[in-house]
């Protein structure tokens, strides 16, 4: 959601849709893997979950540090006023970023492993059940991502000055860094 908000601020909702597409593919993959056996594998081999947890924590910490170092680079309106060209990330880059964010999120894995398997009735065909569950998850995820990206687009007007963006980046970066550390140590 933080990624959708950040991209909504910097590139608007329309361009953020590329990231959303990648993230939704990643979320669907994680949900399918959770139901089809990843839960059993990770329960039998907790070291795999630990590796995912540490990787996810390191990724969030890295993102937090990058936000601290950004020097207000999200201030695209301010830069445009100064004649600085603002390069938008490509659709492929945004899709990859969304996909990696979804797949590398250990909380997403843990959530789906805990939530989805109890909803599967072993005596009924798996495909229809899984289709309904994943479709519901993707619908809700899409709505949430759109709300955050839309909110970011509205906030972009307030964040047109680099000083304001630096403050937001430092607060957000600090929170991401703390969550990354907490995730790795929990």
DAWOPE-V690565 format. One record per residue. N is the residue number from 1. PHI is phi as a letter, one per 20 degrees, with the letter a starting at -180 (* if undefined). OMEGA is omega in degrees with one decimal (* if undefined). Layout:
# DAWOPE-V690565
n->(N:N)
phi->(PHI:PHI)
omega->(OMEGA:OMEGA)
This chain:
# DAWOPE-V690565
n->(1:2:3:4:5:6:7:8:9:10:11:12:13:14:15:16:17:18:19:20:21:22:23:24:25:26:27:28:29:30:31:32:33:34:35:36:37:38:39:40:41:42:43:44:45:46:47:48:49:50:51:52:53:54:55:56:57:58:59:60:61:62:63:64:65:66:67:68:69:70:71:72:73:74:75:76:77:78:79:80:81:82:83:84:85:86:87:88:89:90:91:92:93:94:95:96:97:98:99:100:101:102:103:104:105:106:107:108:109:110:111:112:113:114:115:116:117:118:119:120:121:122:123:124:125:126:127:128:129:130:131:132:133:134:135:136:137:138:139:140:141:142:143:144:145:146:147:148:149:150:151:152:153:154:155:156:157:158:159:160:161:162:163:164:165:166:167:168:169:170:171:172:173:174:175:176:177:178:179:180:181:182:183:184:185:186)
phi->(*:f:f:f:f:f:f:g:f:e:c:n:f:g:f:f:g:f:f:f:f:f:f:f:f:f:f:f:f:f:f:f:f:f:f:e:p:f:f:f:f:f:f:e:c:f:f:f:f:f:f:g:f:f:f:f:f:f:f:f:f:f:f:f:f:f:f:f:e:f:l:m:f:f:f:f:f:f:f:f:f:e:n:e:f:d:e:e:f:f:g:f:f:f:f:f:f:f:f:f:g:f:f:e:e:f:f:f:f:f:f:f:f:e:e:f:g:f:e:e:e:f:e:d:g:f:g:f:f:f:f:f:f:f:f:f:f:f:f:f:f:f:f:f:f:f:f:f:f:f:f:f:f:f:f:g:f:f:d:f:d:g:f:f:f:g:f:f:f:f:f:f:f:f:f:f:f:f:f:f:f:g:f:f:e:f)
omega->(178.6:177.4:178.4:178.0:-179.5:179.8:175.3:178.4:-170.7:-173.8:178.8:-175.0:-175.4:-179.5:178.3:178.9:177.8:177.2:-179.4:178.9:177.9:-179.7:-180.0:175.2:178.2:178.9:178.3:178.8:179.1:179.5:178.7:-179.7:179.3:-178.8:-173.0:172.1:-179.9:179.4:-180.0:-179.2:-176.9:176.3:178.6:-178.9:-176.6:178.4:177.8:178.5:178.7:178.4:177.4:-179.4:-179.7:178.5:177.7:178.0:178.8:178.9:179.7:178.1:177.9:178.0:178.3:178.1:179.1:178.8:177.5:-175.3:-169.6:177.8:176.4:-176.4:176.7:-177.0:-174.1:179.6:178.2:179.5:179.4:178.4:-180.0:179.1:179.2:179.5:179.9:-179.2:175.4:175.7:179.8:178.2:179.3:178.3:179.8:178.2:179.2:179.3:177.7:-179.5:-178.9:178.4:-179.2:-174.8:-177.3:-177.6:-178.0:177.0:176.2:177.4:-178.2:179.8:-178.4:178.8:179.4:-172.5:-168.9:-175.6:178.8:-179.8:-179.7:176.9:-175.4:-177.5:-179.2:179.7:-175.2:-172.9:180.0:179.7:-179.1:178.5:-179.4:179.7:-177.9:177.9:178.4:178.7:-178.0:177.2:179.9:178.5:179.0:179.9:179.3:179.1:178.8:178.4:-179.8:179.5:176.9:176.0:177.6:179.6:176.6:179.8:-176.3:178.0:179.1:-174.8:-178.6:179.8:-176.7:-179.1:179.2:-179.4:177.6:179.2:178.6:179.5:-178.2:177.4:-179.5:179.1:178.2:178.9:179.3:178.2:178.7:178.2:177.6:178.3:179.2:-179.2:-179.6:-176.8:-177.3:*)
